[in-house]
């Protein structure tokens, strides 16, 4: 689940904090990186738990109405389709999800007001009305309802993003990427897999984890010489006016170019140029593109870099 784009973002954040704090303990910074990556994986499980939490909240509400003093006929015989949603109930029993939740003690138990607001929005939606009216009462329909609901009410929802950012500072830049993997997980669910449906692992393979650690270490251990190389190509720029974040982004980019010959140059450059556009100044993308392109030409002449 943790992909290279997310890894680059996390490393940028950790290295920025590392320099801001006086370039102290490298081992501690590495631990911070791994912790930050695991928090992204926490968010993945929080997203899956959200479906269960909303389903169970609806069940409690309907049960409360059913057992109140003098319930109406509608309250005695509510539509239970959402409560009995096959996909949500399968997800609730998922062994991998249960194990992770128990190990890391994550839940939505302290977010009841927020959940109630989300549930009210969902129940008032055209999506929910169409779901209740859909004659195809099947597992696939149940799963598709939650996939569409997640895409509609979670992905790109600014107020939801702000709420998550208040819950954890580690999630500021994770929501879109982790949301994509959550949607992928929902789509992959199969009724026949039952409680043993496989979730997406934190790292798809050991190579992804090694990419994170190697890029982080190379960026810092060779930081001085990389910055010296960058400095040689900034003769027409006032170095003190270059944003510190731009320097760190270029430092990461050069470290990646030199440490990972299997990654095409264009892929590496595009990732860091996009990062500069998003995290730094409006002109950073153009500036960084120019400096990195010159460094690529230099590395090729030195036969340090052979890839295109």
N, C-alpha and C positions, 0 to 999 in steps of 0.2 A: 504493500500500500504506500509506503514511504517512497516516493519517486525522486529522481534527481533534481527536478525543479524545486520541490519542497526542501530537499537537502541543501541546495545552494542558498535558499532564502534563510534557512536556520543558521547556516554557517556565517552568512553575512551578519546576522543579528548578534551571534555570539562573539564574533571577532570585533565587531564595533564596540560591544560592551567591554571586551577584553582590553582594548586600547583606551577606552574611556576611563577604565579603572586602573590604568597605570601599567598595563602589560605585565601582570603578575604571574599567577600559577597556571602553567600550561595544562597540567593534569586536571586541575579543577575546572578549567574552561572546557576541556574535553568531556568531562562528566556532565557539565551544563548542556553541552550539545546533545549528548545521548538522552539526557532527561527531557530536553525540549522536543526531541523526536518522539519519545514515548508519549509525551502529552498530546501530540498529534494523533497518535494511535488511541489514546483515551477518547479524543473527540469522536473518532469513528464509532466507538462503542456507545458513546453518549447519543449519537444520532440514531443508532439502532434501538437503544433503550427508549428514546423519545416515542417511537411508535407504540411500544408496550405501555409506557406511562399514560399516553393519551387514551389508549384502549381501556386500560384499567380504571382510569378516572371516569370515563363514560359509564362503565359498569357500576361504579360506586354511586354515581349520580342517579342512575335509573333505579338502582336497588333502594336508595334512600327515598325516592318518590313513591316507589311501590309499597313501602312499609310505613309511610306517613299516615297520620290520622285522616281518614276519609279521602283516600286517593280517588282520582277520577278514573273512568274506564280506560282512557288513553294511558294514564300512569300505571294502571294495573297490567296493561298489555302493550308495552312499548315495542318499538321496532328494535330488535336485538342484532341486526345485521352487522353493525360495526363492532359490537361486543364479541360476536362470534366469528369475526373475520379470521379465516383459516390461516392466512399468512401471518398475521399478528400473533396468533396463538402458537404457531410453529416457532416463530422467532422467540417467543417467551421461554420456550423449552430448550432452545439451542444450547448445546453443551459447551461450545467454545465461548459463547457470550456469557453464560452463567459463570464459567471458570474465571474469566477475565474480571467480571464485575465483582466477584467475591475476593479475588486476589488484590485488586486495587481500590476496592470500596467506593465505587462510583454509583451514583443514582440521581434521580430527579426529585427525591423526597423533600428537599428544601425549596422547591420551586413551584409550589402548588398554585399560587396566584398566576404565575406566568403560564403554567400548563392550562389552567382554566381559560385564560384569555385565548390561547392557541386553539383549544378545543371549541370554544364558542365561535371563533372565526371559521374553523373547519365545518362545523355543523350548519352554519349559515350560508355556506358556499353552494354554488351551482354544481360543483363537483360531487359534493355529498348527496345532493338531491338526485342527481343522475345515477349515482351508485345505488341508492335505495330503490330507484325505479327500474334498474337494469334487470331484465328477466333471466339473464345468464348468471345464475347463482353457483359460481364455481371457484375453485382455488385460484385459477388464473385471473379471474375478475377481482378477487380479493387482493391479490398481490399487485395487480396493475393499479388499483385504487390507491394503495399506499405509495407506490412509486410516483404516481402523478401528484398525489398530495404533498409528498416530500419535495418534489421538484417545484411545485407551485408555492408552497407556504414556508419552505425553509431556504432553498437555494435562491440567492439573490434578494432575500428579505432583509432589508437594512436594519429594521428594529430587532429582528432576531439576531443578526450579527452583533449588534451593539450589546445585546444581553449576554451573549456568549463571551464577548471581550471583557465584560465586567466580571464574569465567572473565572476567567483565567487569562493572564497577560500573554500566555503562550499561544493563544488561539487567534491573535489579531490577524494573521495572514493565512490561516489554515482552512477557513470555512469553505471556500470555493473548491479547493483541491480535494479535501476530505469528503465534501458533499458529493463530488463526482464519483468517488469510490463507493460511497454509500448507495448511490443509485445503481451502480454496477452490481453491488452485492444483492440488492433487492431483485434485480432482473435475473440473477443467476440462481435464485432460490427455486427448489423443486420440491413438490409435495412428497415425493417418494423418499427423499433423503431424511425426512422427519427431523428429529432433534440433532442429528449428526451432520446436518448441512455444514459444509466447510465455509468459514469466513476468510476474508483476505488477510494473509499474514502481514506482520509489521514490515518485514523486509521480504521481498519476493525471493531473494537468494543472498548468499553471503557476499557476493560481489557488490550488491547495493550498499550493504553495511560498510564494506571496505572502501567504497567510493567516498562515503561520508567521512570516515576517519582519515583516509589518505589526503583528501582535499584539504581538510581542516589542518592537519599536521604540516603538509607542504606549504600551505599559505603562511603559516606562522614561523616555522623553522627557517624558511628561506625568505621571510618577509623583507629583510633589509636589502638583500641583493635584488629581489624583484622590484622593490621601490626605487632602487638605484637605476635599474633598467628603465622603469617608467619615467623617472626624472629626466633621463637623457632625451626623451621625446617630448618634453614639455618646455623646451627652451623658449618658445614663443608665448608661453603662458606664465602668469605670475603664480608661482607654486602656492604661495600662502593664500591665494584667493580660490584655489581649487577646493571644492567641498571634500571634507575628510571622507565622506561616504563614497565619493567617486574614486578616491584613491584605494579604498578597501575593495570596491567592486573590481577595479582593474587588477589589484593584487590577487584576488581570487581567480580572475579570468586567466592571468598569466600562469598561475600555479596549475590550473586545470590543463592549459595548453601543453605544458611541459610534462605533467605527470600522467596524462591519459591520452596516449597517441592513438587509441582506438576510437576516440570521439572525434567526429569531423570538426574541423575548425569553424565552419559556418554555424554548426549547432552550438558550440561553446560561445562564440561571439554573440549570436542572437539572444541567447539566454541572458547574458550579462548586460547587453544593451537594453533589452526589455526591462531588466531589473532596475537599471539606472533611470529609465523613463518613469518608472512607477515610484521608486523610493527616494530619488534625489531631485535635482532641479529640472525645469523644462528643457534646458539646453544640454543636460548631462548625456543623453543618448548620443547626440551628434559628436560631442567632445570625446566621449569614451570610444566610440567607433573609430574615430580618426587615430587616436593614440594606439589602440589595440591593433589596428590594421598595420601600422608602422612597425609595431613589435613583432607581429607575425612575419612580415617581410624580413626583419632582422634575424629572427630565429631560423628561418629557412636558409638564409645566407650562411649562418653559423653551423648549418646542418644539425641543429638541435631539434628542429621541427621538420618533418617530412610530409605531413598530412595536408590535405586540401580541405 
